[in-house]
Amino acid sequence: MINANKNTIELYIHIPFCVKKCFYCDFLSFRALAADHEAYVDQLVREIRARGAFCSELTVSTVFIGGGTPTVMEPELIRRIMEAVNENFTLEPDAEITIEANPGTLLYNKLPVYHDCGINRVSIGLQSADNQELKNLGRVHSFEEFLKSYQSARMSGFTNISVDLMSGIPGQTLESWKNTLKKVTMLKPEHISAYSLIIEQGTPFWEQYGPGMGGCRRENVLPLPDEDTENRIYHLTRDFLGEMGYQRYEISNYAKPGKECRHNIGYWTEVSYLGLGLGASSYMDGCRFSNEKDLRRYLALDLEHDCGEGLRELAGPVEQLSREARMEEFMFLGLRMTRGVSEMDFVRLFGVKMETVYGAVIERLMANGLLKKEGVWLSLTEWGMDVSNFVLSEFLLS
């Protein structure tokens, strides 16, 4: 259910640096020198202090250090970040603290430092166990490097590891995907994210596979899996991971019991979150704002001597979400989860019954077998999950 404690927030900390931009990546990330890493963390620590001064009455339930590739930096820089977080925010005793990692950058000497400074969850971006598919994505690691990174994480004491996988990769087949699932589940990670490749504008893949390219712009470009293969991959993932003891708790996420990603669940359930670092987004008290995206301008902000004005410049315009927009997000984010959305939470947040706003939509979708209701919970059926994009779009109010 929705976290009723309004004094609880989540923290997202953005590290924009990476070894090499992947062909599909549209995140705010780029290569940089070690000196830039140092300067960035210096400013990030200043931001953490400044933000923390305005959050003294709040407690932090989760921290997610993402990117980019946070593990491309020296481990002592991550320690500095975590020390600043602990000094300036109040973390819950059982706070989930995650760091994203790419194989090849997750060296053994780094992992004990992460564990020692309080990080208790590692999310490793494997994507595929097939080395040719990794090359097709522009990844810089091999499956063998992933295995070393994974085992090093276990040896360093991490008991909560997530592995990211990607389907719809150029040249991928149903058999190669099944092989990836088999190899990963043999390692018994606590969590698996299985997302489908999305072709984003502005990426190299957009030039090759974007609209009007017919799935293949040049003869030497590998085709994407066809729609039938994608559908079979989708259903194989659900069935195979279920057989291996992973519970599907969101459209693309599977976990061993009790190992769901609490940070992401917060995003889907109206929990406030504060973004720290270059381009990081925040959602607080029904308002949304994003940090400065230009590195030079971010580094030039005065977040120490005149932190109030500096933070205003950092965040820029603040968007106050309308009541209707919040209702829309409550429905199409919450329904991504297998448990669905609670009528009680809807009333608690908006002071009106769900059926008053969405009664006709819910009735129609239930009649078509796309939604089901159990007690106060409304959720997608299996068929509804299969066509979730259509179902979720039905909850737009404008």
Salt bridges, closest charged atoms under 4 A:
GLU10 OE1 - HIS263 ND1 3.82
ASP42 OD1 - ARG80 NH1 2.73
GLU47 OE2 - ARG51 NE 3.76
GLU76 OE1 - ARG79 NE 3.03
ASP116 OD2 - ARG79 NH1 2.88
GLU190 OE2 - ARG154 NH2 3.01
GLU207 OE1 - ARG217 NH1 3.55
ASP239 OD1 - ARG238 NE 3.07
GLU250 OE2 - ARG336 NE 2.52
GLU270 OE2 - ARG326 NH2 2.55
GLU292 OE2 - ARG297 NE 3.24
ASP302 OD1 - HIS305 ND1 3.72
GLU304 OE1 - ARG46 NE 3.75
GLU309 OE1 - ARG312 NH2 3.23
GLU329 OE1 - ARG288 NH2 2.93
GLU343 OE2 - LYS373 NZ 2.77
ASP345 OD1 - ARG348 NH1 2.45
GLU382 OE1 - ARG238 NH1 2.99
GLU382 OE1 - ARG248 NH1 3.90
ASP386 OD2 - HIS235 NE2 3.13
GLU394 OE1 - ARG364 NH2 2.30
